[in-house]
Amino acid sequence: MNISILLQMPAQTFPNRTALTYRSGHYTYKQIYAAAQRAARLFQYSGFNFIAYLDANSPAVPISIFAAAIAGIPYVPLNYRLSKSELESLLSRLNKAYVISNQMPELALPGCTYQLTETFCQTMLAADEPDEELDPVTDAEESIAIQLFTSGTTGAPKAALLQHKHLMSYILNTVAFAAATEAEATLVSVPPYHIAGISAMLSSFYSGRRIVHMKNFDASEWLFLCEREKVTQAFVVPTMLSKIMTEHKQQGQTLNSLQAIAYGGGKMPLSTIEEALQYFPGVDFANAYGLTESSSTVCVLDPEQHREAFKSKKPALRNRLQSVGKPVPGIELQIRDDKNQPLAAGQTGEVFLRGDQISGKYREKESLQSDGWFPTRDHGYIDDSGFLYLMGRADDIIVRGGENISPGDIESVIRESPAVADVAVVGIADEHWGEAIAAAIVLTEDHSISDDEIAVMITARLRSSRVPSKIIRVEHLPYNEMGKILRRKVKQLLEEH
């Protein structure tokens, strides 16, 4: 099944309903579908091998995604925040690509055809009806719908491949067609090159929910759009939520329309979600955990589970706010040790996933095991009730004297201090132990905490071998735009002090 059906069905069911709001423009499902059809003809008849998008959010995103799907060509969104040399390296791996971008003069590479984003939108949206409607490619199920380059934290970025069947499995298992009312609107502020932005668009279109696109995230603009567009749902990353609450306290908007906030993309500090639940008591919160290779969400901590944990006086139940919930329909989950053997509840190991929405495929290699299980490289554990807790990436594990130590365990303890606003724990080179534990801490305003006090906290909850040998105080920690801590930069900070 071709993902273009996620646009075709609402375009046929409610053609004049608004599908997308961008800046002051409103675009109906009928308009987006006609534009996608027009673009698909251009893509198909020109013989392109890839359709690349290199820009921030705009109407060109849904038009190009669905047009590429209709034409049977992989869609490749690129991170416009990368350096010129990094982008040239990625584009050089796309032979005969049509590139929609606002960076044409700087990135004119042989073999690529470039089109300015604004010109592309104007041209494709010029007609309300396609001159001749193309049928989507019929063998799309096994073909590649989207190619996403990974962040490349341990080397050159890998090209993750999502087939139509993977994306359709995710949507059909988690979203009901036309389930949203015409009054519902979701604010999308995550970038278009991230799987969260892609899945938010696909699921919103299929449900019939209007998308309000932000070009780039800004807390003040986010609040303004929520109020002006009567936004009912939104997806944010942890750092965004913190900035939104700070800005909201200063401005005091009513946000009467806001009903639900989903968050993910990085570890949510317990103090932040507790504050959000108290500050926005009428809003439903959901934690969504997913990966590029899984076509988006694989686990959810739903609103009722948030409320139950927040109201509880029992530490174990309250701690559930730090979990990412339970698997969504169609997903199997296991925790395994370094010998690939399943672990019991409460034991920490690598998270493995299996299901129809799981790709685990890269242009360079295949990562799925023969029985369909995908090793995520995330470490965590499942509690007795089936809730998944993440402890960090496998690459983040600190190996001290041959012992594997999870930085997430230590960070969770340090965050319990009211003096700590944020913390990152990493391993740094040590002549005796191989790696030593080090921590960078952001203090809350007008608070302080000594190294000895931190050591007492950690020793009481964990053990003395988990106490950092080096602790520094910093004004802020480095995060990427999706709220993930940049541990390589944290290591650099610690090595420089």
N, C-alpha and C positions, 0 to 999 in steps of 0.2 A: 504494500500500500504506500503510495507517494504522500509525503507530508503536505503537498499542496492542497490536499483535501481539507486540511485544517483551516484554510482560507476559503476554499470553494464552497464548503457547506454553509458557513454563515453568510457568504455573499449571495447565495441562493435563498436562504431562509429569511434574512432581514437585511436586504441590500442597502437600505438607506439609513441603517443604524450607524452611528459614529464608531469607527474602529480605532482611530488614532488621533490624539491631539498633540500637536507639536508647535511650541511657541503660540502664536495666535491662530494657527490653522487647524481645521477639523476635517478629517478624511473618512469617508464611509467605507464599508466593506466592499461595496460595488466599485468605488474608485480605486482602492488598493488592488482588487482583483484584476480590474482592467489594466492598470499600470503593470502588474506582474505579467500579464499575458503579453503585453506589448514588449516588455523587456525580454521575455522568454523567446520571442521570435528573433530578436536581435542576437541573443546569446546562441541560440540553436543554429541559426543560419550562418553565423560568422565563424563557427568551428572552434570556439574557445574550449580549453581544457579545465580552466578554473575561473570562478567568479570571486574576486577578492574585494573586500571592503576595508578601507583604511580611513576611518573617520569616527567621530563621536555619534551618539544617537541622532537619528533623523528618520523621515519617512522612507529614505532609501534603504533602510535596514529590512523591513518586511517586504518591500518590493523586490529587492535583490535576492533575499532568501527564497521566496516562493517562486520567483522567476527561474532561478537556478534549478529548483526542484522540478518544475514543469519541463525544463529543457534537459534534465538529466545530467547536470554538471555540478560537481562539488562546489559548495559555497565556503569561502575561507575568510573569516574576519581576522584582521590583524590589529595588533596593539599599537595604536597611533602614538603612545607615549614612549615607544622605543627610540633609540638613537638612529640616525641615518644609516650607519653601518650595519646595525642589527636588522633594520627593515630591509635593506638591500640584500642581506644574507638570506632572509626568509623569501623575498620575492624571487631571488635567483633559483629557488627550489620549485617555483611554480612556472612550468613551461607553458607558454601561450595563454596568459591570464588576462582577463578583462578586469582592470583595477578601478574601482570607484573611490575617489580620494580627493582631499583638498591639498595634497602635497605633491602634485604632479611635477612641478619644475625641479624639485629636489630629488625625485626618485624615478627619473626616466631611464628605465632599464630596457635593453633589447629584448624582444619577445613578449613584451607587455603592451597592451592597449589601455590608455588612460582616459578617464572621463571625470570631470569635476562633479562632485556630489550634487551641488545645486543644479547644474545643467541636466544631470541624469534625472533628478526628481521632476524638474519642469517638463522635460521631454516625455517621460513615461506617464505623467499625470495629465497630459494635454487632452486626452480623450476619455470620456466616461465609459465607453463601450469598446471592446477590442474589435478590430476590423475582421479578424478571423481567429476564432478561439482554438488554441492548440490543446490537444489531449496530452496529459502528463505521460511521461515515458512509462511503459507498462511493466518493465522489468526492474522498477525502482527499489523493490523491497530489499534486494541484495546489494544494490549499488550505494555509493557514498553520497550522503546528503550534505554533510558538514565535515570539514577538516579544521581542527583547532590545534594550533601550536601550543605546546605546554610552556610553562614559564622558564624551563631550562635551568633549574636551580642547581643541578649537578652536571651540567654540560650543555651541549647544543640542544635547542628545543626539539622535542619529538612531535611528529605530526599525528595527533590522535584522530582516528577515523570513526565517524558515527554514521551508520547506515540508516536508511529510512525506517527499517524494521525496528531498530533500537529506539528511535525517537517516538515512533507511533506506539510502541509498547508502553513507554512511559506515560504518554498522554492518555491512551485508552484505559490504563489501569488507575489513573489518578484524577481524571477530569471528566465531567459529564457534559455532553454537548448541549449548548444553549442554556446552561445552568444559571448564568448570570442575568440579572435584569438590566434593562437599558440604563438605569440610574447608576449602576456600579462602574467604578473606574479604578484602575490600578496604576500607581505611580512607579515607573521604572527608571531608576537612577544608576543602576549598575551598567558598566560599559558593554557595548555590543559584541566585543570579542571574548566575553566570558560566558560559560555555559548557563549561568544563572540568568543573564539577560536574554539569551536565546530561548530557554525553556519558558521564561515568563511571557514572552511574546507568543509562542506557540500555544501555550495553555490558555492565555487570555483570549486569543482569537477564537479558539475552538469553543470556549465557554460563552463567547459573546460579550465579554467584558471589555470596555474601552480602555486603551492604554494611553497614559499621559507620559510622554517621553521627556526626560531631562537631558539636555546636551551633555552637561557635566554636573556632578553633584556639588551642591552648595547648600548648607543647612538652612540659611535664610530663604533661598529660592525654593527649597523643598517645602518649607512651611507655607510660603506664598502660594505655590501651586496646589497644595492640599486644600487650602481655603478657597482659592479662585475656582478650581475645577471640581470641587466637592468630591475629592478622592475618598474612596471607601477602603481600598487595600493598598499595601505597599510592601516592597521587599527592600531590606537594608542589610548592610554588614555591621558588625559590632561597633566599629569606629564611627560609622554614620549615626547610629542610634544615640551614642553618647553626645555627639555634636548637636543633634536635633534637640535633645532634651535641654542642653545648655542654652541654645538659641531660643527655644520656646519659653524658657523661664524669663528671658530678657524681654521677649516681644509679647508673650501672653495671648497668642491666637487661640480661638475657641476650638478649632478642629472638630466641629460637631459631626461632620460626615464620616470621619475615620472610624472604621469598624475593626480592621485587622492589620497586623504587621507580622510578616514572616521575616526571619533573619537567618543568616548563614554566611558561609565563605570564610569563616575564621572562628576562633574560640571566643565565646561570649563570656566576659568576666561575670561572676556571680553577682557582684555588687551592682553592675550595670543593669542586668535583667531584673533584679529585685527592685531597683529604683524605678525602672520603666513600668513594672507591674503596679507599683504604688502610684506613680505619677499619672499613668493613663489607665485608670481602673475600668473604663468601659471598652477598652480595646482588647481584642483577642490576639494573643501572641503565639507564634509557632516557630519552632526551631527546625530548619530544614538542612539536612546533611546530604551532600552529594558530591560527585566528582565529574570531571569532563568525560572520563571513560565510561561513566554510568548513565549518560544522557540526562544528568541532573539528579534530583532528589531520590535517595534510597532509604532514608530514615526521617521520621518526623516526631517531634515532641509537640503534641497538639495543644490547643488552648485550654481544654479541661484539665489536662495533665499539668500545665503551668499553674493553673489556679489551685489545684489540689496540693501541689508541692509548696506553693507560696503560703498557703494558709496553715500548713502543717507545723506542729511543734516537734515532730519526730525528726531527728537529724538525718536519718537514712532517707526519709521521704522528701525532706527539704532539699537534700543533696541532689535530688532528681532534676532540679533546675540546671544542673551542670551536665546533664546527659543530652544526647541528640535524639532521644526517643527510640521508637521501635521501627522495624522495616515496613515500608509501604507494601501494598499488595503486589505480588509477583516477585518479591525479592527474598532470597535466602541469605543468611548471614552466619558466619562462623568466625571464631577467634582461634588462631593456630600458633604453635610454637615454631622455633627456628628449624625444626625437623618436619614441618608441614603436618603436624598432628593436631587435631582439634583439642581445645582446652575447655575446662569446666568453667562454670559461672564464677566470676570474681578473679580469674586468672588473666593476666595481661599478656597480650601477644599481638600478632598482625591481623588486621581485619580482612576477611575474604568475603567476596560477594558473588552471587550467582543469580541469573534471571535474564529474561528476554531483552530487557533494556540495557544490559551490560554489553559494552563493546569490547573493551580491553585490546583493541586493535590499533596498531600504529602503522604508518607507511613503511617504517623501518623494520618492524618486527611484530610478532604476535605474543601477547602476554597472557592470554587465557590458557589455563591448564586443560588437559585433554578431557576432563570431566566438566568443563565449563566454569570452573571457579576462577575468580580474578583476584590476585593479590594487590591490595590497594596501596601498600606501603604506609598506611596509617596504623598506629598502635593504639590499642584500647582494650576494654573488657566489657563483658555483658553481666549485669547483676542478676540476682535470682528471679526478678520479674521480667527479664528480657529487654531491659533498657541498655542502650549502648553508650559507653563513656569513652571519649577519645583522649589520648594522652600525648599525641604529637606524631610527627612523621618518623618513619624508621631512620631517616638520615639525621634526625635531631637527637637520637639516643646518644647519651654520653657513656663512653666505655672507660671506666675508671678502674685500673688494676684488674682488668678482665671481667668486671661486673657491669652489666647493662643497667643504666639509670635513666629513668624517664624524667625529662625536665618538667613535664606537666604536673607530676606529683608534687614537686618542690614549689612550683609556681602557685598551685592551689593553696598550699599552706601559707605562703608569704602574703597572698592576696587577702587572707582573713584579717590581717591587721588593718585597722582604720587609718593608719598612717600611710598605707600603700595604695596609690592610685593605679599603678600598672607595674608589671614586672616581666622580665624575660630571663630565663636560665639557659645557659649554653655550656658547652665544653670547650676549654682552651688547652693548648699544649702544655704538658707537664712532664719534666724530665724523669720523675720518679714513677708516677701513676699512668703515664701515657696521656691521659686527659684529666683535667681538674674541673670541678664545678665552679662556675662563676655566674654572677647575677647582676643585672642592671635594673635599678628600681626608680620609679617615678613616685615622688611623695605627694600626698594630698596637701592642700594649702594649709599652712600654719601647723604642720605636723612634722615629727621626726621620729626615727627609730634607729637604734644602734645595731651594729653588727652582732653584738652579744645577744640582744633581744631577739633578733632573727634566728640566731643559732639555738636559743632556748625553744622557740616555737617549733622549729624543724625537728630537733631532737625529741621533743615530746610527742610529736605526731608521726614521725618517720624514724630516723635514727641518726646518730652523729655523722655517719659517713655521707649523709645527704646535705650536710651543711656546706655552703659555698666557701671556698677558700679566698675568693675575691668578690667584693660587693662594691659597686659604684652607684652614685646617685646621678640621674640625668633629668633634664627638663621634659623630654619626651622620647618615646621609642619609635624606631622606624617601622612603618607598615606599608604594604602595597595598597592599591586602590580597592582591593577586595577584603581589606581588614586582616590580612595575614601578616604576622610578624616576620620581618626580614632578618633571620637569625645570623646570616653572614655579616650583615652590617652591625648587629649587636656584638658579634665576636670582634669585629674591628674596633668598636668603641672600647671594649674591655682590654684589648691588646694595646691600645693607645694610652690607657690610663696607668 
